Structures are given as C-alpha cells and as structure tokens.
Amino acid sequence: MTDEAQEIEVKYRVGDLTALRDALTRRGVTLSAPTRQDDQAYAPAGWDYGRSKIGVAFARLRTQQDRHLFTVKTPVDNEMACLEHGTEVADRQQMRQAILAMGFRPTVRIVKTRRTGTLGEVYVCVDEVEHAGVFIEFECTARAGESGTIAQHRLDALARSLEVDLQRVSDTYDSLVRAAMAPA
C-alpha cells in the first residue's frame, strides 16, 4: 500500500447493454453522449505480456475530441489498482517520439466509444471496445489508508447491486484487445 492516491477500478463484460442502461437509469445515472477514444498503449522495453504488471510503469497516449492525453499508470495491488499521473499534451506525434525516447515501446492500440456518468462518488464508464466487446467500469480513488483490493470489493458490491448480467474481468483493455486479435 502507498500514501499516494490510487485510481481503483473494476471492469465487467456486459451481457445485455439495454438492461444495463435501464439499471443505471433506475439508480439515477445519466450517461454522457458517446465519445471516441483512440489509445496507444506502451510498455517498457524488456516487459512482455504474460509477465506481471505489478510495480511496472506503463504509458498511454489518448486522443479524444482533438485533445491528446499522456498518462503513466503503475499497478500496485493488481492491474486495476494503479498510481496514475497524466497531463494534456499539444502534439501527439512529438509525445509519441518522447515516449519512445524514454524507453517505452508500443504494444496495442485500443479504440473505444465511451459514455460516462457518476453513481455517488463512483465514476461509471460504459465502453464499446473495438475487437473486444462492451464493458462497464466503475472507478474511484482509494480512501486514505485503504488498499486497492478493499476499494475493489466496494466497487464490486456496487456493480452487483445493479442486478444485471455482468461478467467480471481482471484484464486491462490492452490485454483484452491483444487476446481478441491473436491468431486462433
């Protein structure tokens, strides 16, 4: 556990998108208009899929509505409990070159359509991810002194309270897209 704030999330594959939207509406969640996110994931040189992500810094370069966001995530308790640092950048291509110069290498491109809302203090993302399917994420910041795993238990209880067909997944989108695109 760390004293820095951790971004915590849980992710689920959605069985019935209409039922999910109805359940969210009943709980008072209003989803935003859809936005397209085009993400390029980067891993440090020497790291490969199949190895642990815990303690390893990963970079992401996202374009959304003509804005470019650079983010570095370092998983702490598991792949979805991360220290996260990010900022907007003016030039995607120059940032790409800087990321490569820092020793990262491109891994997977993730393109998704995202709708967001809030449920209390929890950020809700409904994502239609190219090549991987439809997912819902519940995100929060871990409370002071709280482990990411404990925060994930809270988020999981919230997800299950919707009483819709959700299948929890422990992989990040880069791993899910990579697996979906792997030759059979």
Backbone as CSV, one residue per row, in Angstrom:
resi,resn,N_x,N_y,N_z,CA_x,CA_y,CA_z,C_x,C_y,C_z
1,MET,0.852,-1.178,0.000,0.000,0.000,0.000,0.893,1.234,0.000
2,THR,0.399,2.315,-0.560,1.165,3.540,-0.696,0.383,4.717,-0.135
3,ASP,1.087,5.809,0.176,0.411,7.010,0.653,-0.161,7.827,-0.498
4,GLU,0.296,7.566,-1.737,-0.234,8.281,-2.889,-1.639,7.754,-3.197
5,ALA,-2.477,8.636,-3.763,-3.827,8.216,-4.142,-3.745,7.220,-5.294
6,GLN,-4.529,6.169,-5.172,-4.581,5.159,-6.223,-5.901,5.270,-6.974
7,GLU,-5.834,5.176,-8.302,-7.045,5.034,-9.095,-7.418,3.565,-9.062
8,ILE,-8.639,3.297,-8.642,-9.104,1.919,-8.492,-10.246,1.694,-9.466
9,GLU,-10.243,0.552,-10.111,-11.363,0.231,-10.987,-11.675,-1.251,-10.935
10,VAL,-12.904,-1.548,-11.306,-13.333,-2.917,-11.589,-14.008,-2.865,-12.948
11,LYS,-13.891,-3.959,-13.697,-14.372,-3.986,-15.078,-15.203,-5.249,-15.288
12,TYR,-16.258,-5.094,-16.092,-17.166,-6.205,-16.371,-17.527,-6.231,-17.842
13,ARG,-17.595,-7.446,-18.388,-18.136,-7.630,-19.728,-19.651,-7.556,-19.572
14,VAL,-20.309,-6.813,-20.459,-21.747,-6.572,-20.373,-22.492,-7.606,-21.208
15,GLY,-23.449,-8.303,-20.571,-24.255,-9.299,-21.277,-25.417,-8.685,-22.036
16,ASP,-26.040,-7.651,-21.468,-27.217,-7.024,-22.078,-27.115,-5.517,-21.862
17,LEU,-26.707,-4.799,-22.913,-26.470,-3.364,-22.805,-27.749,-2.595,-22.466
18,THR,-28.869,-2.986,-23.032,-30.135,-2.308,-22.746,-30.508,-2.460,-21.278
19,ALA,-30.386,-3.671,-20.752,-30.699,-3.913,-19.333,-29.759,-3.102,-18.439
20,LEU,-28.492,-3.004,-18.837,-27.531,-2.224,-18.053,-27.928,-0.754,-18.051
21,ARG,-28.209,-0.209,-19.217,-28.614,1.206,-19.282,-29.853,1.466,-18.435
22,ASP,-30.824,0.551,-18.501,-32.049,0.699,-17.697,-31.724,0.676,-16.202
23,ALA,-30.848,-0.246,-15.783,-30.467,-0.342,-14.362,-29.744,0.923,-13.908
24,LEU,-28.872,1.450,-14.744,-28.164,2.691,-14.395,-29.150,3.855,-14.273
25,THR,-30.087,3.928,-15.198,-31.097,4.994,-15.150,-31.904,4.903,-13.860
26,ARG,-32.309,3.678,-13.476,-33.065,3.491,-12.220,-32.265,3.969,-11.013
27,ARG,-30.938,3.887,-11.091,-30.078,4.323,-9.984,-29.716,5.805,-10.088
28,GLY,-30.262,6.495,-11.087,-30.028,7.929,-11.219,-28.796,8.306,-12.015
29,VAL,-28.223,7.353,-12.737,-27.035,7.639,-13.543,-27.467,8.116,-14.923
30,THR,-27.011,9.287,-15.298,-27.232,9.812,-16.637,-25.912,9.691,-17.385
31,LEU,-25.914,8.925,-18.457,-24.693,8.735,-19.235,-24.507,9.888,-20.218
32,SER,-23.260,10.267,-20.423,-22.898,11.330,-21.364,-23.150,10.881,-22.794
33,ALA,-23.040,11.818,-23.695,-23.033,11.479,-25.115,-21.786,10.639,-25.383
34,PRO,-21.836,9.760,-26.369,-20.661,8.931,-26.655,-19.494,9.754,-27.196
35,THR,-18.294,9.401,-26.741,-17.076,9.998,-27.278,-16.141,8.872,-27.714
36,ARG,-15.375,9.147,-28.742,-14.419,8.162,-29.266,-13.066,8.416,-28.618
37,GLN,-12.466,7.356,-28.104,-11.120,7.428,-27.548,-10.211,6.526,-28.367
38,ASP,-9.097,7.075,-28.792,-8.099,6.329,-29.560,-6.833,6.306,-28.719
39,ASP,-6.544,5.145,-28.129,-5.427,4.983,-27.206,-4.326,4.135,-27.828
40,GLN,-3.093,4.561,-27.642,-1.948,3.718,-27.937,-1.305,3.390,-26.608
41,ALA,-1.208,2.092,-26.309,-0.571,1.638,-25.068,0.911,1.400,-25.323
42,TYR,1.717,1.653,-24.289,3.167,1.461,-24.354,3.638,0.715,-23.115
43,ALA,4.597,-0.161,-23.312,5.219,-0.898,-22.215,6.712,-0.601,-22.216
44,PRO,7.342,-0.742,-21.054,8.790,-0.549,-21.039,9.493,-1.649,-21.839
45,ALA,10.615,-1.276,-22.434,11.415,-2.268,-23.146,11.763,-3.380,-22.162
46,GLY,11.698,-4.610,-22.617,12.033,-5.739,-21.752,10.831,-6.361,-21.072
47,TRP,9.688,-5.674,-21.039,8.477,-6.264,-20.461,7.664,-6.879,-21.587
48,ASP,7.079,-8.057,-21.349,6.234,-8.724,-22.334,4.964,-9.228,-21.674
49,TYR,3.910,-9.368,-22.479,2.650,-9.932,-21.979,2.918,-11.307,-21.394
50,GLY,2.213,-11.601,-20.324,2.422,-12.847,-19.592,3.241,-12.618,-18.333
51,ARG,3.972,-11.516,-18.283,4.729,-11.155,-17.083,3.857,-10.277,-16.204
52,SER,4.190,-10.197,-14.946,3.432,-9.369,-14.012,3.527,-7.897,-14.399
53,LYS,2.437,-7.167,-14.169,2.415,-5.726,-14.388,2.624,-4.962,-13.073
54,ILE,2.577,-5.651,-11.948,2.692,-5.005,-10.636,4.033,-4.283,-10.521
55,GLY,3.967,-2.993,-10.180,5.168,-2.202,-9.982,5.836,-1.712,-11.258
56,VAL,5.255,-2.018,-12.415,5.834,-1.625,-13.691,5.046,-0.426,-14.229
57,ALA,5.746,0.610,-14.673,5.091,1.795,-15.239,4.756,1.553,-16.712
58,PHE,3.503,1.840,-17.071,3.031,1.726,-18.448,2.526,3.089,-18.901
59,ALA,2.731,3.403,-20.161,2.307,4.696,-20.692,1.124,4.504,-21.638
60,ARG,0.364,5.588,-21.769,-0.753,5.600,-22.716,-0.818,6.989,-23.341
61,LEU,-1.078,7.015,-24.633,-1.299,8.263,-25.350,-2.701,8.182,-25.944
62,ARG,-3.594,9.051,-25.464,-5.008,9.027,-25.850,-5.353,10.287,-26.636
63,THR,-6.146,10.095,-27.686,-6.741,11.227,-28.385,-8.251,11.109,-28.235
64,GLN,-8.838,12.204,-27.776,-10.284,12.272,-27.586,-10.726,13.698,-27.908
65,GLN,-11.623,13.831,-28.856,-12.136,15.143,-29.259,-11.007,16.151,-29.515
66,ASP,-10.046,15.754,-30.329,-8.915,16.607,-30.715,-8.017,17.014,-29.551
67,ARG,-8.132,16.337,-28.418,-7.233,16.563,-27.274,-6.376,15.312,-27.108
68,HIS,-5.120,15.523,-26.725,-4.183,14.417,-26.547,-3.792,14.362,-25.075
69,LEU,-3.937,13.176,-24.481,-3.638,12.995,-23.066,-2.564,11.935,-22.906
70,PHE,-1.534,12.269,-22.151,-0.449,11.341,-21.838,-0.634,10.891,-20.398
71,THR,-0.612,9.585,-20.186,-0.816,9.028,-18.848,0.209,7.931,-18.589
72,VAL,0.692,7.872,-17.364,1.516,6.758,-16.905,0.789,6.122,-15.726
73,LYS,0.605,4.797,-15.805,-0.039,4.045,-14.736,0.934,2.996,-14.232
74,THR,0.993,2.865,-12.904,1.816,1.838,-12.288,0.927,0.993,-11.381
75,PRO,0.633,-0.254,-11.775,-0.190,-1.119,-10.937,0.469,-1.370,-9.577
76,VAL,-0.362,-1.327,-8.520,0.135,-1.511,-7.159,-0.330,-2.855,-6.598
77,ASP,-1.630,-2.991,-6.316,-2.158,-4.243,-5.762,-2.458,-5.271,-6.848
78,ASN,-2.923,-4.768,-7.995,-3.229,-5.595,-9.158,-3.309,-4.652,-10.360
79,GLU,-3.637,-5.186,-11.535,-3.609,-4.374,-12.753,-4.603,-3.220,-12.759
80,MET,-5.609,-3.264,-11.890,-6.632,-2.221,-11.886,-6.625,-1.383,-10.619
81,ALA,-5.538,-1.417,-9.905,-5.328,-0.547,-8.737,-3.973,0.120,-8.956
82,CYS,-4.012,1.328,-9.518,-2.802,1.955,-10.041,-2.538,3.344,-9.482
83,LEU,-1.254,3.660,-9.360,-0.854,5.049,-9.232,-0.922,5.609,-10.643
84,GLU,-1.513,6.783,-10.800,-1.700,7.334,-12.138,-1.286,8.794,-12.172
85,HIS,-0.561,9.143,-13.226,-0.140,10.521,-13.457,-0.390,10.825,-14.923
86,GLY,-0.954,11.997,-15.209,-1.236,12.325,-16.592,-1.357,13.811,-16.820
87,THR,-1.266,14.176,-18.095,-1.392,15.570,-18.492,-1.793,15.647,-19.956
88,GLU,-2.374,16.767,-20.323,-2.685,17.014,-21.719,-1.407,17.443,-22.433
89,VAL,-1.266,17.018,-23.679,-0.114,17.409,-24.484,-0.606,18.038,-25.782
90,ALA,0.191,18.941,-26.333,-0.217,19.689,-27.526,-0.038,18.893,-28.810
91,ASP,0.985,18.055,-28.890,1.345,17.417,-30.148,1.509,15.905,-29.940
92,ARG,0.560,15.135,-30.451,0.575,13.676,-30.264,1.846,13.054,-30.836
93,GLN,2.263,13.463,-32.025,3.430,12.850,-32.659,4.717,13.141,-31.886
94,GLN,4.868,14.362,-31.401,6.054,14.689,-30.603,6.036,13.910,-29.281
95,MET,4.852,13.765,-28.689,4.764,12.993,-27.438,5.077,11.537,-27.704
96,ARG,4.631,11.010,-28.822,4.958,9.630,-29.191,6.468,9.445,-29.264
97,GLN,7.138,10.386,-29.903,8.594,10.304,-30.017,9.256,10.383,-28.637
98,ALA,8.720,11.232,-27.767,9.264,11.346,-26.406,9.070,10.037,-25.637
99,ILE,7.912,9.408,-25.785,7.639,8.133,-25.100,8.632,7.077,-25.563
100,LEU,8.870,7.010,-26.860,9.851,6.052,-27.394,11.245,6.359,-26.864
101,ALA,11.597,7.643,-26.781,12.912,8.041,-26.278,13.079,7.693,-24.800
102,MET,11.963,7.610,-24.057,12.017,7.227,-22.637,12.169,5.724,-22.440
103,GLY,12.201,4.971,-23.540,12.421,3.531,-23.430,11.160,2.689,-23.468
104,PHE,10.040,3.287,-23.813,8.807,2.515,-23.968,8.689,2.048,-25.408
105,ARG,7.895,0.996,-25.611,7.609,0.511,-26.956,6.099,0.353,-27.101
106,PRO,5.552,0.623,-28.293,4.110,0.479,-28.484,3.694,-0.983,-28.376
107,THR,2.541,-1.209,-27.765,2.026,-2.576,-27.642,0.729,-2.725,-28.430
108,VAL,-0.364,-2.149,-27.932,-1.683,-2.362,-28.522,-2.392,-1.023,-28.689
109,ARG,-3.126,-0.896,-29.769,-3.997,0.267,-29.966,-5.396,-0.125,-29.513
110,ILE,-6.003,0.710,-28.682,-7.338,0.468,-28.154,-8.234,1.610,-28.615
111,VAL,-9.262,1.271,-29.389,-10.215,2.273,-29.848,-11.563,1.909,-29.242
112,LYS,-12.174,2.893,-28.601,-13.453,2.612,-27.954,-14.360,3.824,-28.024
113,THR,-15.650,3.553,-27.871,-16.657,4.587,-27.708,-17.067,4.534,-26.244
114,ARG,-16.942,5.665,-25.569,-17.164,5.723,-24.116,-18.306,6.674,-23.785
115,ARG,-19.144,6.220,-22.857,-20.172,7.073,-22.243,-19.904,7.034,-20.743
116,THR,-19.990,8.194,-20.091,-19.648,8.267,-18.676,-20.787,8.843,-17.848
117,GLY,-20.728,8.550,-16.571,-21.671,9.103,-15.608,-21.108,8.907,-14.216
118,THR,-21.870,9.297,-13.213,-21.444,9.088,-11.831,-22.570,8.441,-11.044
119,LEU,-22.167,7.644,-10.091,-23.081,6.995,-9.156,-22.506,7.286,-7.776
120,GLY,-23.022,8.333,-7.152,-22.411,8.817,-5.922,-21.032,9.358,-6.251
121,GLU,-20.022,8.849,-5.557,-18.643,9.275,-5.794,-17.901,8.373,-6.776
122,VAL,-18.628,7.464,-7.382,-18.029,6.491,-8.299,-18.245,6.949,-9.738
123,TYR,-17.174,6.904,-10.500,-17.191,7.251,-11.920,-17.557,5.984,-12.692
124,VAL,-18.533,6.081,-13.593,-19.022,4.937,-14.362,-18.677,5.166,-15.835
125,CYS,-18.082,4.148,-16.478,-17.750,4.222,-17.898,-18.371,3.016,-18.598
126,VAL,-19.177,3.270,-19.620,-19.705,2.202,-20.467,-18.950,2.304,-21.784
127,ASP,-18.192,1.255,-22.088,-17.269,1.264,-23.219,-17.607,0.198,-24.243
128,GLU,-17.669,0.603,-25.498,-17.765,-0.332,-26.610,-16.379,-0.358,-27.245
129,VAL,-15.633,-1.427,-26.968,-14.228,-1.529,-27.340,-14.095,-2.344,-28.626
130,GLU,-13.518,-1.714,-29.657,-13.321,-2.426,-30.917,-12.525,-3.705,-30.671
131,HIS,-12.994,-4.796,-31.261,-12.369,-6.119,-31.198,-12.591,-6.844,-29.869
132,ALA,-13.078,-6.164,-28.815,-13.178,-6.831,-27.512,-14.596,-6.912,-26.965
133,GLY,-15.493,-5.980,-27.320,-16.869,-6.052,-26.845,-17.287,-4.851,-26.016
134,VAL,-18.362,-5.042,-25.246,-18.943,-3.980,-24.433,-18.623,-4.258,-22.966
135,PHE,-18.181,-3.193,-22.276,-17.761,-3.310,-20.879,-18.308,-2.143,-20.070
136,ILE,-18.365,-2.351,-18.769,-18.619,-1.256,-17.850,-17.496,-1.247,-16.833
137,GLU,-17.014,-0.053,-16.529,-16.000,0.130,-15.488,-16.588,1.001,-14.388
138,PHE,-16.238,0.680,-13.172,-16.547,1.512,-12.019,-15.206,1.956,-11.458
139,GLU,-15.013,3.258,-11.295,-13.726,3.799,-10.861,-13.905,4.708,-9.656
140,CYS,-12.901,4.682,-8.778,-12.867,5.598,-7.641,-11.412,5.802,-7.246
141,THR,-11.210,6.669,-6.294,-9.900,6.827,-5.688,-9.954,6.119,-4.348
142,ALA,-8.922,5.335,-4.041,-8.900,4.629,-2.762,-8.928,5.640,-1.627
143,ARG,-9.645,5.310,-0.582,-9.701,6.165,0.601,-8.344,6.144,1.292
144,ALA,-8.060,7.169,2.093,-6.785,7.256,2.811,-6.540,5.962,3.593
145,GLY,-5.403,5.349,3.366,-5.028,4.138,4.084,-5.710,2.872,3.585
146,GLU,-6.552,2.967,2.559,-7.292,1.811,2.055,-6.504,1.137,0.934
147,SER,-6.436,-0.176,0.967,-5.769,-0.887,-0.122,-6.663,-0.870,-1.359
148,GLY,-6.045,-1.015,-2.503,-6.805,-1.078,-3.744,-7.755,-2.257,-3.766
149,THR,-7.349,-3.368,-3.188,-8.184,-4.569,-3.178,-9.471,-4.330,-2.378
150,ILE,-9.368,-3.659,-1.237,-10.554,-3.353,-0.430,-11.481,-2.421,-1.204
151,ALA,-10.920,-1.410,-1.859,-11.738,-0.496,-2.661,-12.426,-1.252,-3.797
152,GLN,-11.736,-2.214,-4.377,-12.343,-3.001,-5.446,-13.513,-3.838,-4.932
153,HIS,-13.447,-4.313,-3.701,-14.576,-5.053,-3.109,-15.795,-4.142,-3.001
154,ARG,-15.571,-2.871,-2.611,-16.684,-1.905,-2.543,-17.294,-1.690,-3.917
155,LEU,-16.441,-1.510,-4.922,-16.931,-1.286,-6.278,-17.657,-2.515,-6.825
156,ASP,-17.155,-3.698,-6.504,-17.797,-4.931,-6.955,-19.197,-5.060,-6.352
157,ALA,-19.339,-4.723,-5.080,-20.659,-4.772,-4.442,-21.621,-3.813,-5.138
158,LEU,-21.131,-2.647,-5.504,-21.945,-1.673,-6.219,-22.379,-2.231,-7.573
159,ALA,-21.450,-2.827,-8.306,-21.767,-3.397,-9.616,-22.814,-4.496,-9.490
160,ARG,-22.642,-5.363,-8.527,-23.590,-6.472,-8.348,-24.969,-5.986,-7.916
161,SER,-25.016,-4.834,-7.243,-26.305,-4.300,-6.807,-27.181,-3.863,-7.981
162,LEU,-26.606,-3.722,-9.168,-27.394,-3.362,-10.346,-28.271,-4.522,-10.812
163,GLU,-27.880,-5.736,-10.434,-28.640,-6.951,-10.754,-28.857,-7.125,-12.256
164,VAL,-27.762,-6.974,-13.023,-27.788,-7.223,-14.467,-26.680,-8.216,-14.804
165,ASP,-26.721,-8.728,-16.023,-25.759,-9.737,-16.470,-24.401,-9.094,-16.734
166,LEU,-23.492,-9.216,-15.743,-22.131,-8.693,-15.852,-21.156,-9.806,-15.523
167,GLN,-20.085,-9.902,-16.296,-19.031,-10.886,-16.044,-17.755,-10.122,-15.721
168,ARG,-17.282,-10.250,-14.477,-16.088,-9.506,-14.072,-14.867,-10.008,-14.819
169,VAL,-14.049,-9.064,-15.256,-12.789,-9.394,-15.918,-11.653,-8.707,-15.161
170,SER,-10.514,-9.350,-15.123,-9.381,-8.786,-14.390,-8.317,-8.217,-15.325
171,ASP,-8.527,-8.350,-16.632,-7.553,-7.844,-17.593,-7.844,-6.397,-17.969
172,THR,-6.801,-5.677,-18.306,-6.932,-4.314,-18.816,-7.309,-4.387,-20.299
173,TYR,-7.769,-3.250,-20.846,-8.203,-3.252,-22.244,-7.093,-3.663,-23.201
174,ASP,-5.847,-3.272,-22.930,-4.781,-3.667,-23.851,-4.656,-5.185,-23.914
175,SER,-4.759,-5.857,-22.771,-4.678,-7.322,-22.757,-5.890,-7.951,-23.429
176,LEU,-7.075,-7.384,-23.214,-8.297,-7.924,-23.823,-8.266,-7.780,-25.348
177,VAL,-7.851,-6.610,-25.826,-7.786,-6.389,-27.284,-6.714,-7.287,-27.883
178,ARG,-5.571,-7.375,-27.236,-4.487,-8.224,-27.745,-4.960,-9.659,-27.855
179,ALA,-5.648,-10.181,-26.833,-6.144,-11.556,-26.847,-7.184,-11.759,-27.955
180,ALA,-8.069,-10.759,-28.134,-9.115,-10.870,-29.145,-8.543,-10.870,-30.559
181,MET,-7.407,-10.228,-30.747,-6.817,-10.109,-32.087,-5.757,-11.172,-32.371
182,ALA,-5.460,-11.999,-31.381,-4.431,-13.038,-31.563,-4.932,-14.082,-32.554
183,PRO,-4.069,-14.560,-33.403,-4.483,-15.617,-34.353,-4.936,-16.848,-33.588
184,ALA,-5.959,-17.490,-34.116,-6.524,-18.689,-33.457,-5.625,-19.882,-33.596
